[in-house]
Amino acid sequence: MKGVGIIGTGRHGSRYAHHILNDCDGLVLKAISRRSEEGREQAALWEVPWHRDCHDLIADRSVEAVISVVPPCLNRGIAEMCAEERKPLLIEKPLATNRNDAAAIVAVMAAAGVNLTVGQTLRYNPVIRSLKARIPEMGRLYSFTANQRLEPSTLPWHDERETAGAGVTIHTAVHIFDALRFITGLEVKRVMAASYRCHSRNLEDLVTVLVEMDTGVAGTVDISKVGHARSGRYEFICQQGQLYGEQVHSFVDSVSAGTLKRQEEPLPENTILPLLQEWNGFLDGRNPNPVSGEEGLYAVKVCDACLQSAKEERWVEVG
């Protein structure tokens, strides 16, 4: 049994806690850290110690591995502490708010020989997994479109540059760029992005991106938090036809010779639990790292290139 401490037990972090408490054999919740007094109440409910300061949680001897679910501006400091204490770390995406901090996180954990995993949970969506399994059957991939459109954020810090770093480019597009790599096996080479503020005062809440990937594959990505509806659609234009997937509304379609066919309507599934189960197996040496630090760094690099492109109004290479 592995003793786990969670830093940040707000709306999303509490989901990790509930799964460890109720669903995930092999992991035991040993402590939580939350700056607000709500942390004290949660700790009492879950019968674990509460640390207001995350330093104290990381130093807690009962905590063998750490999960961080906090604004990404805090991730580098947490990673440095985990490296010093030699405790494996699972960081909820995005790995950081910019490529420099993300690279520093990967480097400090690698230098200490400590395991780092990134919570790119969209990989565990059944539609995303179905697309990954089906796309080899479609022949050569030529083009794609992808979107993730969400309701306006209700979290004040999502519009604070010092805390959030950026808007939907880093907090939402990071899902899409990781999913595209996961599905196709291809990496983004360069981007041309445009960003807009529709409701937000400081940070972009609508972004469109032209994307060029390996082997000449080109496509478009759009991300927003502006309308009161959500979607997550992926369309792949291939030699044998077209493959569509809607990860929010759970269906997979194909089009061949003008015929539309519903391939699958998978039931929605929780995505945090399978990540935790694979992470537990990774910590025990039973399976590979579910999402490595390098993979998390890649997604941040693409987002960083989009931010630079929107600012400078030009194509930017993903270095």
C-alpha positions in Angstrom: 0.0 0.0 0.0 1.4 3.4 -1.0 0.7 6.4 1.3 -0.4 9.4 -0.8 -0.7 13.1 0.0 -2.8 15.5 -2.1 -1.9 19.2 -2.5 -5.0 21.1 -3.5 -8.3 19.5 -2.6 -10.6 21.9 -4.2 -13.2 20.8 -6.8 -10.8 18.8 -8.9 -8.4 17.7 -6.2 -11.2 16.3 -4.1 -12.1 13.9 -7.0 -8.6 12.4 -6.7 -9.1 12.1 -2.9 -12.5 10.4 -3.3 -11.1 7.8 -5.7 -8.2 7.0 -3.5 -10.5 6.7 -0.5 -13.1 4.6 -2.2 -12.0 3.0 -5.5 -8.2 2.6 -5.8 -6.7 -0.5 -4.2 -3.0 0.0 -3.4 -3.2 3.7 -2.6 -4.0 5.1 0.8 -4.7 8.8 1.5 -2.4 9.9 4.3 -2.6 13.7 4.3 -4.0 16.7 2.4 -2.8 20.3 2.0 -5.2 23.2 1.3 -4.6 26.8 2.3 -8.3 27.5 3.1 -10.0 26.4 6.3 -12.1 24.0 4.1 -9.0 21.8 4.2 -9.4 21.3 7.9 -13.0 20.2 7.4 -12.1 17.8 4.6 -9.3 16.3 6.6 -11.7 15.7 9.5 -14.2 14.1 7.2 -11.5 11.9 5.5 -9.8 11.2 8.9 -6.3 12.3 7.7 -3.9 15.1 8.8 -4.4 18.6 7.3 -1.3 20.7 6.4 -2.0 24.3 5.5 1.5 24.5 4.0 2.3 22.1 1.2 6.0 21.9 2.4 4.7 20.2 5.5 2.8 17.6 3.5 5.7 16.8 1.3 7.9 16.4 4.4 5.3 14.2 6.2 6.9 10.8 6.7 3.6 9.0 6.2 3.4 10.4 2.6 5.3 8.3 0.1 4.0 9.9 -3.1 2.4 13.3 -3.9 -0.4 14.4 -6.1 -0.5 18.1 -7.0 -3.8 19.7 -8.1 -3.1 23.4 -7.8 -2.8 26.4 -10.1 0.2 25.5 -12.4 2.2 28.5 -11.3 2.9 26.6 -8.1 4.0 23.3 -9.8 7.7 24.1 -10.1 8.2 24.8 -6.4 6.3 21.7 -5.5 8.4 19.6 -7.9 11.6 21.0 -6.4 10.4 20.0 -2.9 9.4 16.5 -4.1 12.8 16.1 -5.7 14.5 17.1 -2.5 12.4 14.7 -0.5 12.7 12.0 -3.2 8.9 11.5 -3.4 7.2 10.6 -6.7 4.9 13.3 -8.0 1.7 13.2 -10.1 1.0 16.7 -11.4 -2.4 17.6 -12.8 -2.1 19.2 -16.2 -0.8 21.6 -17.4 2.7 20.7 -16.2 3.5 24.5 -16.0 2.4 27.8 -17.4 5.3 28.0 -19.7 7.9 25.8 -21.4 10.8 27.1 -19.2 9.2 26.1 -15.9 7.9 22.8 -17.5 11.5 21.9 -18.6 12.8 22.8 -15.2 10.3 20.5 -13.5 11.3 17.6 -15.8 15.0 18.3 -15.2 14.9 18.6 -11.5 12.9 15.4 -11.1 15.2 13.5 -13.5 18.3 14.8 -11.8 17.0 13.5 -8.5 16.0 10.2 -10.0 12.4 10.7 -8.8 9.3 9.6 -10.8 7.2 12.3 -12.5 3.8 11.7 -14.0 1.4 14.3 -15.6 -2.3 14.1 -15.3 -3.3 14.3 -19.0 -6.6 12.5 -18.1 -8.3 13.0 -21.5 -6.2 10.0 -22.7 -8.5 7.8 -20.7 -11.7 9.0 -22.4 -13.3 6.0 -24.2 -13.8 8.0 -27.5 -10.2 9.2 -27.5 -9.1 5.6 -27.0 -11.4 4.4 -29.7 -10.0 6.9 -32.2 -6.5 5.8 -31.4 -7.5 2.2 -32.1 -9.4 2.9 -35.3 -7.2 5.5 -37.1 -4.6 2.9 -38.4 -7.5 1.3 -40.4 -8.2 4.5 -42.2 -5.0 4.6 -44.2 -2.8 7.7 -44.6 -3.8 10.7 -42.5 -4.0 14.0 -44.5 -5.7 16.5 -42.3 -7.8 17.0 -39.1 -9.9 19.4 -37.1 -10.2 19.4 -33.3 -12.0 21.5 -30.8 -12.7 21.8 -27.1 -15.4 24.3 -26.3 -16.5 24.9 -22.7 -18.6 27.2 -20.7 -17.1 30.4 -19.3 -14.9 29.7 -16.3 -16.2 30.4 -12.9 -12.8 30.4 -11.2 -11.5 33.9 -10.7 -7.8 32.8 -10.9 -8.4 31.6 -14.5 -8.3 35.3 -15.5 -5.3 36.3 -13.3 -2.1 36.3 -15.4 0.3 35.8 -12.4 -1.6 32.7 -11.3 -2.9 31.2 -14.5 -0.1 32.3 -16.8 -2.5 32.3 -19.8 -6.1 31.5 -20.6 -7.6 28.7 -22.7 -4.3 28.3 -24.6 -2.6 26.6 -21.7 -5.5 25.3 -19.6 -7.6 23.8 -22.4 -5.5 23.4 -25.5 -3.0 21.4 -23.5 -5.7 18.6 -23.6 -6.1 18.7 -27.3 -2.4 18.7 -28.2 -1.7 15.8 -26.0 -4.7 13.9 -27.3 -3.7 14.5 -31.0 -0.2 13.1 -30.3 -1.8 10.2 -28.4 -4.2 9.3 -31.2 -2.0 9.8 -34.2 1.5 9.3 -32.9 2.5 12.5 -34.7 3.9 15.7 -33.1 3.1 19.3 -33.9 6.0 21.1 -35.8 4.7 24.6 -36.1 1.6 26.7 -35.4 -0.2 29.9 -36.4 -2.5 31.1 -33.7 -5.0 34.0 -33.1 -6.5 34.7 -29.7 -9.4 36.8 -28.5 -11.0 38.0 -25.2 -14.8 37.7 -25.3 -15.8 37.6 -21.7 -12.4 37.6 -19.9 -10.8 40.9 -18.9 -7.1 39.8 -19.0 -6.6 36.4 -20.6 -7.7 34.8 -23.9 -10.9 32.8 -23.8 -11.1 32.0 -27.5 -8.2 30.7 -29.7 -8.0 29.4 -33.2 -4.8 27.6 -34.4 -3.5 26.4 -37.8 -1.3 23.4 -37.1 1.3 21.5 -39.1 2.4 18.1 -37.8 4.9 15.4 -38.9 4.6 13.9 -42.4 2.9 17.0 -43.7 -0.4 16.5 -41.8 -2.1 19.9 -41.4 -5.2 20.8 -39.5 -7.0 23.3 -37.3 -7.7 23.5 -33.6 -10.1 25.8 -31.8 -10.5 26.3 -28.1 -12.9 28.4 -26.1 -14.7 29.1 -22.9 -17.4 31.5 -24.2 -20.7 29.8 -24.9 -22.9 27.9 -22.5 -22.4 24.5 -24.1 -19.5 22.1 -24.5 -18.1 19.9 -27.2 -14.9 18.0 -27.8 -14.9 16.9 -31.5 -12.0 15.3 -33.5 -12.2 14.8 -37.2 -9.6 13.0 -39.2 -9.5 13.1 -43.0 -7.8 9.9 -44.2 -7.1 7.9 -47.4 -9.9 5.4 -46.7 -12.4 8.0 -45.5 -13.1 10.1 -42.5 -13.2 9.3 -38.8 -15.1 11.5 -36.3 -15.2 11.4 -32.5 -17.0 13.4 -29.9 -15.4 12.9 -26.5 -18.0 15.0 -24.6 -21.1 13.5 -26.2 -19.6 10.0 -26.6 -19.8 8.8 -30.2 -17.5 7.7 -33.0 -18.6 7.9 -36.7 -16.9 7.1 -40.0 -17.6 8.3 -43.5 -16.7 6.2 -46.5 -17.8 6.7 -50.1 -20.5 9.1 -48.9 -21.9 6.7 -46.3 -22.0 7.9 -42.7 -21.8 5.0 -40.2 -22.1 5.1 -36.4 -19.2 3.0 -35.2 -19.6 3.3 -31.4 -21.4 5.0 -28.6 -19.3 4.2 -25.6 -20.7 5.0 -22.2 -18.9 7.9 -20.5 -16.2 6.8 -18.1 -14.3 8.3 -15.3 -10.8 9.3 -16.4 -9.1 10.0 -13.1 -9.5 6.5 -11.7 -7.7 4.6 -14.5 -4.9 7.2 -14.4 -4.5 6.5 -10.6 -4.6 2.8 -11.2 -1.9 3.0 -13.8 0.2 5.4 -11.7 0.0 3.0 -8.8 1.2 0.2 -11.0 4.0 2.4 -12.3 5.1 3.2 -8.7 5.2 -0.5 -7.9 7.2 -1.3 -11.1 4.4 -3.2 -12.7 3.8 -1.0 -15.8 5.3 2.0 -17.6 4.7 5.6 -16.6 1.2 6.4 -17.9 2.1 10.0 -18.9 5.8 10.9 -18.6 7.1 14.4 -17.7 8.5 14.7 -21.2 5.1 14.1 -22.7 3.7 16.8 -20.4 6.5 19.1 -21.4 5.7 18.5 -25.1 2.1 19.7 -24.7 3.2 22.8 -22.9 5.8 23.6 -25.6 3.0 23.5 -28.2 0.8 25.8 -26.1 3.7 28.1 -25.6 4.3 28.3 -29.3 0.6 29.2 -29.8 0.9 32.0 -27.3 4.0 33.4 -29.0 2.4 33.1 -32.4 -0.8 35.0 -31.4 1.4 37.7 -29.9 3.7 38.1 -32.9 1.2 37.2 -35.6 3.4 34.7 -37.4 4.1 31.0 -37.7 6.2 29.7 -34.8 8.2 26.4 -34.7 7.7 24.1 -31.7 11.3 23.7 -30.5 
